Amino acid sequence: MSTIDPAALRADCGNCFGLCCVVPAFARSTDFAVDKAAGQACPNLGEDSRCGIHTRLRERGFKGCTVYDCFGAGQKVSQVTFLGQDWRKDPGAARRMFAVFPVMRDLHELLRYLAEALEWPAAGPVHAELRAAFAETEQLTLGGADTLPALDVDAVRGSVNPLLLRASELVRAEVPGRRRDHRGADLVGAKLRGAALRGANLRGALLIGADLRGADLRTADVIGADLRDADLRGADLTGALFLVQSQLDAARGDRATVLPATMHRPAHWA
């Protein structure tokens, strides 16, 4: 596996042409103050490719923007795939760039998860397969602007996910006691205050608005779990598997919420 700087899997807006502010569509709602069509620049995007209200997004009605993560795909498309070419200066390039970005974003998310799994000693039995998957996925990100949009990302994800699950199972197998399985469960608004979810499988679970105050989420697998407006006050997420910053940004918490060392406490938390 080639060595990759962890920063390459984190958004670097200074080296991106504001792709996340242009490519996705959004509708006026509690998450967005205005309607915006796909491929249309957000009215808050400046000529310098930076958000004009970045520090005031929530108060201005753009909460949805604060929970989006491209996992470094924006700078990869801008600076590697298109060699620093600004979409504003070439409409033809713009269409191609907008088609590449969603594919790159999905590939970078997979790289982020693979890189994390490779850090777990307990997942040693599948490290070789994880390294191979990382290298293959990374190679896909280096494809051309004309080939990337045609990539079958679902097939790539389908080959990587079993490895990620196996790595997760190896880590969670070391957790003593019963490990709950809530994979894909509908737990919207669930009353889970103080729940013993250590080592639980919460992959893809819908936890929107769930009461998780004081819950034990240590070493729980939360890949793809929807934590929008979930109440994590006082919860312990030490060692939570595949937790990403955008999940925390979408949730509610406080100073008593215990986070992994790699995560930061969102500014809007109490």
Buried (B, 14 or more C-beta within 10 A) or exposed (E): BEEBEEEBBBBBBEBBBBBBBBBBEBEEEEBBBEEBEEBBBBEBBEEEBBBBBEEEBBEEBBBBBBBBBBBBBBBBBBBBBBEEBBBBEEEEBBEBBBBBBBBBBBBBBBBBBBBBBBEBEBBEEBBEBBBEBBBBBBEBBEBEBEEBBEBEBEEBBEEBBEBBBBBBBBBBEEBEEEBBEBBBBEBBBBEBBBBBBBBBBBBBBBBBBBBBBBBBBBBBBBBBBBBBBBBBBBBBBBBBBBBBBBBBBBBBBBEEBBBEEEBEEBEEBE
